[in-house]
Structure formats: C-alpha cells, structure tokens
Amino acid sequence: MAARLPHIPAWSLLSLLVLVLAACGKGDGAPQQGAGGGMPPPEVGVVRVATGDIGIVRELPGRLEASRVAQVRAQATGIVLKREFREGSDVRAGQLLFRIDPGPYAAQVASAQANVAKAQAAFAKANALEQRYRPLVEANAISKQEYADAVAAEKQAEADVAAARAALRAAEINMGYTTVNAPISGRIGRALVTEGALVSQAEATQLAVIQQINPLYINFTQSATEVTELRRALQEGRLKRAGSEGAQVRVQLEDGSLHPQPGRLLFADLTVDQNTGQVTLRAEVPNPAGMLLPGMYVRVQIEQAKAGNALLLPQQAVTRSPQGDTVMVVDANGNVSQRTIRIGGAQDSKWVVLGGLAAGEQVMVDGFQKLRPGAPVKPVPWGASSGPAGTAAVPASAPASAAAPAASAASAPASAASQAKKG
C-alpha cells in the first residue's frame, strides 16, 4: 500500500504561491526600470543648430530669350536663285545664305563703270587745256577770262569723275546684296522664301531669322514690394550682398530639373509696371549644349542676398500658424520647450531661420507624438535611430519579455492547485 502524503494546510499553499510570483518578478525577462522607477524616456530626432551665412533664394517665373536676334531681309529686288544653308543649323557670321538674280545689278555696275571712264576722259581734256593756257596767260597771249574758264572746266571734270566713281560704288554695293550673308553667328530657323520667289527691296522681304542661343537671356519679374524690402534690408545691414559680380541665378525647367550651368543677374529695370506692380529683371545663362530654347517658360532661383548668423531647418521641424512660427527645443536635461522663431524664406526643402535660435541648441524634427507634459525625452541625431522616423526605439524583444512573468504567474496557481489536489 502506497504511503500517504502528509496533509498541507491551505495557508501554506498560498504562501508558496506568493513566493513563486515574487521570484518570477525578479527574473531576467522583467522590463528595465528608469531612474525614477518608470519607463525610459522616449527617443526623439533632433538637429543641432549651426549658424552661418545663408543665401536668400527667391523663385520667380521667367521666359527665355535669345541674346541676339537678326531678321535676315532682302536688300535687293529679284528672283531667289538658291538657298545655301540647311534649315535649323548653326551658321557663322558672313556665311552665304541666299543667292538673288544679279543680272540687273551687273548691268548697273557696267553702266557706272562706263560713266567713270567718260568722266575721266573729260577730266583729262580739261586738265590738258588748263596746262596749255597757263604759260599763254602769263605772256598775255590770251585773256585772263579764257584761262579762268579753262580752270573751272578742269575742276568740273574732276568733280564729275568723283560722282561717277560714287555711282559705281553704289552699283557694286547693290549687286553685293544679291548674295545674302548671315549678319551674326547663331542658329537659323526655317527659310521663309523658296527658290523662284520674288523678293523686294522696297518691302524688305523677310528671308529667315537667326538667333544666338549661347548665352541666353532670362526675363523675369519680381514684386516691387519685395524689391523695396530687399534694398531696405541691405541698407540696414540685416542682409549682405550676394557677391560683387551680381546675384547667381539657377534655371529650373518645367520637369523640375535644374540647368547645370548657373547664370548671373545683369540688371533690374528702373520702372515698375503700372498694371502688375512688378519689376522686370534680366539674367544671362550659358547654354553650350543648346538644351534651352528661346520662348521656354522656366522658374528662376535667384540668390539676391545673404543672411548672416542664419540657419537652415527641415520644414517638418517648424510649426507655422498666424500667431507665429515655432519649434520644439530640447535642453541638455531632455526637457522640451516651445520657441518662436523668425523665418526668412525657403531653400529647397528647408526654412531659412533668421532669428530665435542660438548655435548649439537642439531642435526636434520628429517624435512629436511621444511628448508628454512635463516628461523628459532622449535626444538622438535625426535619422540615426534604428526605428522609422517618428516611432519609438523599443527593442523587439520587449513585449515577449514583459509577457514572460505573466505566463509564469498564470502557471504557478495551476501547479499549486495540482499539488493540493494530490494531497
């Protein structure tokens, strides 16, 4: 017969259960306690403030324009014999573009040459008569009036030679207009006339257009109010001039990409448009590859001045409201406080902050949902935490470890009850 287990009182079982629970609570799976007996402070992403000279960049709408435009027009009347260029190609100054029938102008040149020869013959005759009369008048063989008439005839013949030569030069110039050359270097468009077309000097028939597209001009407008504020800030010393060679300009295309070569501001117009209240500005941008074309709509990013002791903050770090722009500042003890700042504009995806923060301060960028009134936080460099931005950096094993004591506690009563039943 099996030996009977000794009888265990109920209060002894209860004491044993309490001891088991206490031992489990001290195991390795228990959550760590903070310095104050609670959970550790949550991690928030921060950036450390570093001040310096920051460019004040404005983004303005503009249109591209060729730096030089030449309308090639007919200066001679006649039939176009041949086009000597390829449409849409680059041409150089002086390159032959069109040939116009030179026949009528060649005849005018020949006639002018004949007139020159005739005038030269008349001058030679008058000059010989003057030389023959000169010794005769000295010997009183002829009257002085006859000699004076010979001198006048010589000068008249000399003037006729000069006039004939001028007419010949004019005829040669007109004949030269029958070969139409490029006045500037650049890119030529389509031909506006074809072979066999009659062009007229009187109507100045347009033949083609040449545009110089390297460099290009950008015409853009800015509010007169912004221009006035900028000049006032420069005079008061709140802003610095961008540079001695003019403000730098970047061209943003319609697809959002930036032109690789930066440009420079040439001038700002002195007159404000009465209808729009805008001031027109012009910049020059290199275009060696010919990517930009005249007439294109672009966005101009212009750095007109620099702000001293300014800084850049990610836009998600700033809360904007009609009452003011604010940020959350974290001190060395992890305490969070709200700070009002002064914004001077946007640059890329960041705000240019002109005042309200000092160098070395830490500004929150993410983790705002973790803030609790009066509770400290643990600042970490923005983007350096292991978890996604805005989420708590809690180890993945924490939920399982926290669940372990509960499982042990749940199994302890069952084990004690089983022993009691056997007893």
Disulfide bonds with the S-S distance in Angstrom:
none
